[in-house]
Structure formats: structure tokens, C-alpha cells
Amino acid sequence: NCNQCYKFETHTDYEPAEAEDLERASEQGSILRIKVNGVVYGSGGYTSDPEFSYADVVVITLIGLMAIGMTIFGTMSYLKKDKKNTEPKIDLLEAARKDNNKDAVSTTSSKSVIPAG
């Protein structure tokens, strides 16, 4: 078991392919699609995602910034509206309990104690 790439690299003498070599290989159908200096040779194989142009990147960035801005603006508007419409809320049950406790305290404190005997 050996590293085939290393074996190939050390036992061969190869030179970079010229345009003529790529044209010949393309005509024979022996290479997959490759783009070199704007010229496409071969066919089939893996194709990567399309590259974005500068204009595409600018548009995508602006859309993202607008979405973030709208989110922040919407949140701030909601919070501001929520503060304006906040009125003190009175819990009637709690108020009634407080009134009852005041009555109980005032009635117990106003009773006079008569000593026995």
C-alpha cells in the first residue's frame, strides 16, 4: 500500500499543458470541462456555483442592510408605541384587599379595652 500520487509525481516527468494540448484533448473527449484564460475546453464534470459580479455583491449587501434596518426600525417603533400606550393598571382585587386591611386595622385600633374587675 503506497501513496499513488507521490509515486506518480516522483516517477514521471511532466510539463504544463499548452493551449494546443487542451484543444486536442477536448476534441478527443478525454478531459472534463475546464476554463483556461476565458476559453472552455472539454465537457461534463463538476461545475461550481456561479461567481457573483461586483454589482451582485453590492445588491445583496444593500438588501441585507435594508432588512437589518427595517428590523431595527420596526422594533424601535414597537417599543416607543408600547411606552406611549402604557397606563397605570389598577388591580381592583388588590385595591379591595388593601381597603379591607385598613378597615380591620382601624377597627382593632379604635376599640377601647376595659379592664376587668
Backbone as a chain_set.jsonl record, in Angstrom:
{"seq": "NCNQCYKFETHTDYEPAEAEDLERASEQGSILRIKVNGVVYGSGGYTSDPEFSYADVVVITLIGLMAIGMTIFGTMSYLKKDKKNTEPKIDLLEAARKDNNKDAVSTTSSKSVIPAG", "coords": {"N": [[0.85, -1.167, 0.0], [0.828, 2.018, -1.059], [1.408, 5.574, -1.478], [-0.11, 6.66, -4.218], [-0.176, 9.077, -5.621], [2.199, 10.332, -4.851], [3.992, 8.459, -5.844], [3.461, 8.641, -8.61], [4.207, 11.298, -9.048], [6.949, 11.284, -8.465], [8.001, 9.477, -10.298], [7.567, 10.348, -12.843], [7.929, 12.602, -15.598], [6.686, 15.55, -16.235], [5.154, 18.221, -18.071], [3.697, 21.515, -18.093], [0.446, 21.803, -19.61], [-0.132, 23.026, -22.87], [-2.125, 25.382, -24.776], [-2.696, 24.14, -27.204], [-2.501, 21.433, -26.503], [-4.673, 21.214, -24.777], [-6.752, 21.762, -26.561], [-6.578, 19.551, -28.292], [-7.062, 17.421, -26.5], [-9.632, 18.096, -25.768], [-11.006, 17.795, -28.19], [-10.733, 15.047, -28.498], [-12.25, 14.218, -26.424], [-11.263, 13.532, -23.976], [-10.867, 15.005, -21.657], [-12.312, 16.65, -18.819], [-14.662, 19.373, -18.473], [-13.053, 22.467, -18.463], [-12.006, 25.74, -17.713], [-9.828, 27.956, -19.122], [-8.052, 30.865, -19.135], [-10.378, 32.21, -20.028], [-11.285, 30.566, -22.059], [-13.143, 27.682, -22.801], [-12.533, 24.287, -22.388], [-13.027, 20.81, -23.096], [-15.75, 18.816, -21.677], [-18.636, 18.299, -19.516], [-18.483, 16.956, -16.119], [-17.709, 18.42, -12.897], [-19.341, 21.372, -11.922], [-18.91, 24.481, -10.488], [-20.553, 26.717, -8.159], [-22.05, 29.633, -9.57], [-20.011, 32.509, -10.094], [-20.233, 35.581, -8.363], [-20.859, 38.813, -9.601], [-19.452, 42.098, -9.124], [-21.521, 43.943, -8.964], [-23.644, 42.258, -8.247], [-22.855, 41.514, -5.658], [-22.951, 43.996, -4.377], [-25.712, 44.589, -4.557], [-26.829, 42.443, -3.082], [-25.682, 42.942, -0.593], [-26.814, 45.47, -0.011], [-29.531, 44.787, 0.152], [-29.474, 43.105, 2.379], [-28.624, 44.958, 4.361], [-30.794, 46.713, 4.311], [-32.809, 45.022, 5.241], [-31.911, 44.539, 7.851], [-31.997, 47.168, 8.84], [-34.772, 47.707, 8.634], [-35.727, 45.866, 10.457], [-34.61, 46.813, 12.868], [-35.757, 49.407, 12.937], [-38.497, 48.745, 13.028], [-38.618, 47.38, 15.477], [-37.847, 49.413, 17.264], [-39.941, 51.253, 16.82], [-42.113, 49.767, 17.719], [-41.449, 49.443, 20.421], [-41.432, 52.134, 21.251], [-44.11, 52.853, 20.781], [-45.34, 51.127, 22.561], [-44.484, 52.163, 25.007], [-45.776, 54.671, 25.033], [-48.488, 54.011, 25.165], [-48.784, 52.872, 27.581], [-50.5, 52.636, 30.469], [-51.125, 53.268, 33.92], [-51.966, 50.356, 35.556], [-54.635, 49.207, 37.413], [-55.183, 46.974, 39.854], [-58.087, 45.726, 40.729], [-58.905, 43.828, 42.593], [-56.725, 43.671, 44.305], [-56.728, 46.289, 45.286], [-59.146, 46.273, 46.7], [-58.529, 44.423, 48.697], [-56.582, 45.838, 50.107], [-58.13, 47.959, 51.06], [-59.864, 46.536, 52.773], [-58.031, 45.582, 54.654], [-57.216, 47.989, 55.808], [-59.572, 48.759, 57.065], [-59.809, 46.711, 58.918], [-57.578, 47.157, 60.512], [-58.08, 49.728, 61.465], [-60.434, 49.303, 62.912], [-59.63, 47.567, 64.899], [-57.75, 49.062, 66.234], [-59.206, 51.184, 67.188], [-60.843, 50.241, 69.133], [-61.633, 50.272, 72.503], [-60.095, 49.1, 75.414], [-61.476, 47.623, 78.174], [-60.652, 47.371, 81.433], [-60.853, 44.428, 83.377], [-62.715, 43.851, 86.319]], "CA": [[0.0, 0.0, 0.0], [1.677, 3.208, -1.131], [0.774, 6.793, -1.942], [-0.034, 6.638, -5.678], [0.137, 10.416, -6.111], [3.625, 10.543, -4.648], [4.679, 7.564, -6.775], [3.327, 9.223, -9.936], [4.98, 12.54, -9.096], [8.399, 11.026, -8.427], [8.42, 8.601, -11.386], [7.197, 10.894, -14.147], [8.431, 13.922, -15.948], [5.579, 16.156, -16.951], [5.241, 19.654, -18.32], [2.356, 22.12, -18.156], [-0.235, 21.667, -20.898], [-0.289, 24.233, -23.678], [-3.463, 25.515, -25.344], [-2.858, 23.107, -28.248], [-2.761, 20.159, -25.821], [-6.046, 21.271, -24.273], [-7.642, 21.651, -27.717], [-6.526, 18.162, -28.752], [-7.741, 16.592, -25.503], [-11.042, 18.441, -25.845], [-11.529, 17.145, -29.4], [-10.759, 13.6, -28.253], [-13.213, 13.92, -25.362], [-10.551, 12.882, -22.878], [-10.779, 15.851, -20.46], [-13.558, 17.247, -18.347], [-14.782, 20.813, -18.74], [-12.135, 23.34, -17.741], [-11.937, 27.073, -18.303], [-8.475, 28.483, -19.024], [-7.951, 32.18, -19.783], [-11.639, 32.556, -20.662], [-11.648, 29.576, -23.086], [-13.613, 26.437, -22.201], [-12.077, 23.048, -23.032], [-13.662, 19.617, -22.557], [-17.173, 18.908, -21.343], [-19.068, 17.484, -18.379], [-17.743, 17.11, -14.868], [-18.219, 19.244, -11.814], [-19.394, 22.817, -12.144], [-19.063, 25.171, -9.213], [-21.582, 27.752, -8.126], [-21.648, 30.786, -10.389], [-19.339, 33.58, -9.377], [-21.025, 36.798, -8.318], [-20.198, 40.018, -10.075], [-19.378, 43.164, -8.123], [-22.875, 44.502, -8.843], [-24.439, 41.298, -7.476], [-22.443, 41.612, -4.258], [-23.472, 45.268, -3.868], [-27.169, 44.455, -4.406], [-27.093, 41.524, -1.974], [-25.307, 43.655, 0.628], [-27.828, 46.5, 0.249], [-30.763, 44.115, 0.592], [-29.232, 42.676, 3.755], [-28.614, 46.135, 5.226], [-32.171, 47.204, 4.399], [-33.554, 44.104, 6.113], [-31.48, 44.816, 9.221], [-32.541, 48.478, 9.197], [-36.215, 47.605, 8.839], [-35.93, 45.136, 11.706], [-34.306, 47.731, 13.97], [-36.78, 50.455, 12.933], [-39.752, 48.147, 13.488], [-38.501, 47.096, 16.904], [-37.858, 50.692, 17.978], [-41.3, 51.798, 16.719], [-42.964, 48.971, 18.595], [-41.123, 49.771, 21.806], [-41.863, 53.507, 21.501], [-45.568, 52.811, 20.838], [-45.697, 50.413, 23.775], [-44.266, 53.076, 26.127], [-46.784, 55.723, 24.994], [-49.81, 53.477, 25.489], [-48.773, 52.206, 28.874], [-51.202, 53.367, 31.508], [-51.049, 52.51, 35.169], [-53.023, 49.355, 35.645], [-55.094, 49.066, 38.788], [-55.739, 45.658, 40.146], [-59.221, 46.007, 41.612], [-58.923, 42.875, 43.691], [-55.677, 44.087, 45.235], [-57.2, 47.518, 45.936], [-60.177, 45.882, 47.662], [-57.841, 43.79, 49.834], [-55.941, 46.895, 50.883], [-59.185, 48.666, 51.782], [-60.321, 45.664, 53.851], [-56.992, 45.549, 55.68], [-57.26, 49.275, 56.504], [-60.736, 48.725, 57.953], [-59.521, 45.794, 60.019], [-56.606, 47.808, 61.382], [-58.7, 50.867, 62.129], [-61.425, 48.842, 63.883], [-58.962, 46.976, 66.05], [-57.025, 50.079, 66.991], [-60.137, 52.129, 67.795], [-61.558, 49.605, 70.252], [-61.019, 50.559, 73.799], [-60.04, 47.92, 76.259], [-61.986, 47.914, 79.523], [-60.03, 46.413, 82.37], [-61.779, 43.591, 84.132], [-62.642, 43.9, 87.751]], "C": [[0.901, 1.237, 0.0], [0.883, 4.393, -1.664], [0.954, 6.892, -3.455], [0.306, 8.009, -6.251], [1.629, 10.686, -5.988], [4.421, 9.696, -5.648], [4.626, 8.132, -8.198], [4.211, 10.457, -10.072], [6.477, 12.265, -9.189], [8.886, 10.197, -9.606], [8.044, 9.126, -12.768], [7.855, 12.244, -14.353], [7.329, 14.566, -16.786], [5.788, 17.664, -17.056], [3.827, 20.22, -18.345], [1.758, 21.98, -19.556], [-0.343, 23.022, -21.582], [-1.727, 24.268, -24.21], [-3.707, 24.445, -26.41], [-3.157, 21.743, -27.635], [-4.201, 20.099, -25.31], [-7.056, 21.139, -25.402], [-7.715, 20.209, -28.204], [-7.289, 17.251, -27.788], [-9.251, 16.846, -25.536], [-11.697, 17.77, -27.048], [-11.651, 15.644, -29.21], [-11.814, 13.221, -27.213], [-12.555, 13.307, -24.146], [-10.338, 13.788, -21.658], [-12.164, 16.383, -20.103], [-13.515, 18.742, -18.598], [-13.826, 21.593, -17.842], [-12.076, 24.675, -18.472], [-10.535, 27.621, -18.05], [-8.404, 29.772, -19.824], [-9.217, 32.536, -20.572], [-12.099, 31.584, -21.734], [-12.022, 28.279, -22.385], [-13.139, 25.266, -23.043], [-12.804, 21.881, -22.372], [-15.139, 19.828, -22.291], [-17.476, 18.004, -20.161], [-18.261, 17.787, -17.127], [-18.435, 18.013, -13.882], [-18.24, 20.7, -12.226], [-19.661, 23.475, -10.8], [-20.201, 26.169, -9.307], [-21.116, 28.932, -8.962], [-20.982, 31.855, -9.532], [-20.204, 34.831, -9.446], [-20.205, 37.964, -8.848], [-20.185, 41.045, -8.946], [-20.764, 43.755, -7.889], [-23.773, 43.568, -8.03], [-24.128, 41.407, -5.989], [-22.993, 42.893, -3.637], [-24.973, 45.159, -3.617], [-27.506, 43.564, -3.22], [-26.78, 42.198, -0.651], [-26.348, 44.708, 0.985], [-29.135, 45.894, 0.736], [-30.622, 43.665, 2.039], [-29.259, 43.843, 4.725], [-30.016, 46.719, 5.386], [-32.996, 46.325, 5.335], [-33.187, 44.352, 7.574], [-32.058, 46.148, 9.695], [-34.027, 48.423, 9.473], [-36.526, 46.872, 10.139], [-35.697, 46.053, 12.899], [-35.384, 48.812, 14.071], [-38.105, 49.919, 13.468], [-39.734, 47.878, 14.983], [-38.576, 48.388, 17.711], [-39.251, 51.314, 17.952], [-42.242, 51.072, 17.658], [-42.718, 49.337, 20.052], [-41.597, 51.178, 22.166], [-43.38, 53.556, 21.65], [-46.024, 52.17, 22.144], [-45.522, 51.315, 24.996], [-45.349, 54.148, 26.181], [-48.136, 55.218, 25.49], [-49.861, 52.791, 26.846], [-49.445, 53.108, 29.897], [-51.076, 52.566, 32.786], [-52.241, 51.558, 35.26], [-53.369, 49.153, 37.115], [-55.706, 47.687, 38.937], [-56.843, 45.857, 41.179], [-59.262, 45.071, 42.809], [-57.9, 43.268, 44.75], [-56.093, 45.351, 45.986], [-58.239, 47.192, 46.999], [-59.543, 45.242, 48.897], [-57.197, 44.848, 50.719], [-56.978, 47.664, 51.695], [-59.693, 47.842, 52.964], [-59.31, 45.615, 54.979], [-56.981, 46.852, 56.466], [-58.416, 49.297, 57.489], [-60.46, 47.857, 59.17], [-58.564, 46.449, 61.002], [-57.265, 48.936, 62.154], [-59.723, 50.41, 63.164], [-60.744, 48.24, 65.091], [-58.26, 48.036, 66.867], [-57.976, 51.058, 67.678], [-60.922, 51.513, 68.943], [-60.85, 49.954, 71.541], [-61.109, 49.307, 74.66], [-60.497, 48.338, 77.663], [-61.366, 46.893, 80.477], [-61.109, 45.666, 83.18], [-61.645, 43.899, 85.633], [-63.015, 45.069, 88.422]], "O": [[1.647, 1.469, 0.952], [-0.194, 4.221, -2.236], [2.055, 7.177, -3.927], [1.003, 8.098, -7.262], [2.249, 11.209, -6.914], [5.403, 10.164, -6.224], [5.629, 8.11, -8.911], [4.883, 10.639, -11.088], [7.19, 12.951, -9.922], [10.082, 10.207, -9.896], [8.191, 8.412, -13.76], [8.273, 12.919, -13.412], [7.082, 14.155, -17.92], [6.489, 18.282, -16.255], [2.868, 19.489, -18.591], [2.473, 22.032, -20.557], [-0.614, 24.036, -20.939], [-2.455, 23.282, -24.098], [-4.809, 23.904, -26.504], [-3.964, 20.982, -28.17], [-4.861, 19.064, -25.4], [-8.091, 20.491, -25.244], [-8.799, 19.705, -28.496], [-8.073, 16.406, -28.22], [-10.047, 15.924, -25.354], [-12.804, 17.242, -26.946], [-12.591, 15.033, -29.719], [-12.224, 12.064, -27.124], [-13.218, 12.629, -23.36], [-9.681, 13.369, -20.705], [-13.043, 16.538, -20.95], [-12.462, 19.306, -18.897], [-13.795, 21.403, -16.626], [-12.095, 24.723, -19.702], [-10.106, 27.737, -16.902], [-8.657, 29.785, -21.029], [-9.13, 33.101, -21.662], [-13.192, 31.747, -22.275], [-11.314, 27.824, -21.487], [-13.319, 25.251, -24.261], [-13.159, 21.966, -21.196], [-15.71, 20.866, -22.627], [-16.72, 17.089, -19.835], [-17.473, 18.732, -17.078], [-19.616, 18.327, -14.029], [-17.28, 21.205, -12.807], [-20.553, 23.053, -10.063], [-20.74, 26.43, -10.383], [-19.918, 29.2, -9.05], [-21.359, 32.067, -8.38], [-20.832, 35.105, -10.469], [-19.01, 38.079, -8.575], [-20.848, 40.858, -7.925], [-21.14, 44.035, -6.75], [-24.572, 44.031, -7.217], [-25.036, 41.393, -5.157], [-23.45, 42.879, -2.494], [-25.455, 45.594, -2.571], [-28.387, 43.902, -2.429], [-27.529, 42.045, 0.314], [-26.729, 44.833, 2.149], [-29.774, 46.436, 1.638], [-31.547, 43.826, 2.835], [-29.85, 43.74, 5.8], [-30.384, 47.168, 6.471], [-33.79, 46.83, 6.13], [-34.064, 44.372, 8.439], [-32.552, 46.249, 10.819], [-34.502, 49.022, 10.438], [-37.477, 47.217, 10.84], [-36.494, 46.068, 13.837], [-35.87, 49.102, 15.164], [-38.76, 50.576, 14.277], [-40.722, 48.12, 15.675], [-39.28, 48.457, 18.718], [-39.7, 51.85, 18.964], [-43.074, 51.695, 18.318], [-43.659, 49.519, 20.824], [-42.109, 51.395, 23.265], [-43.889, 54.228, 22.547], [-46.988, 52.625, 22.759], [-46.323, 51.245, 25.929], [-45.801, 54.503, 27.27], [-48.851, 55.951, 26.174], [-50.876, 52.197, 27.209], [-48.988, 54.223, 30.148], [-50.937, 51.343, 32.754], [-53.387, 51.958, 35.055], [-52.487, 48.952, 37.95], [-56.631, 47.311, 38.218], [-56.574, 46.121, 42.351], [-59.616, 45.483, 43.914], [-58.178, 43.203, 45.948], [-55.841, 45.472, 47.185], [-58.218, 47.773, 48.085], [-59.978, 45.497, 50.02], [-57.261, 44.759, 51.945], [-56.752, 47.986, 52.861], [-59.928, 48.389, 54.042], [-59.693, 45.608, 56.149], [-56.757, 46.832, 57.677], [-58.277, 49.788, 58.609], [-60.818, 48.203, 60.296], [-58.731, 46.303, 62.213], [-57.042, 49.087, 63.355], [-59.873, 51.06, 64.198], [-61.236, 48.389, 66.21], [-58.184, 47.915, 68.09], [-57.591, 51.699, 68.656], [-61.611, 52.236, 69.662], [-59.623, 49.928, 71.633], [-62.092, 48.567, 74.617], [-59.967, 49.281, 78.25], [-61.554, 45.687, 80.317], [-62.12, 46.235, 83.592], [-60.549, 44.174, 86.121], [-62.956, 45.122, 89.651]]}, "num_chains": 1, "name": "protein.A"}
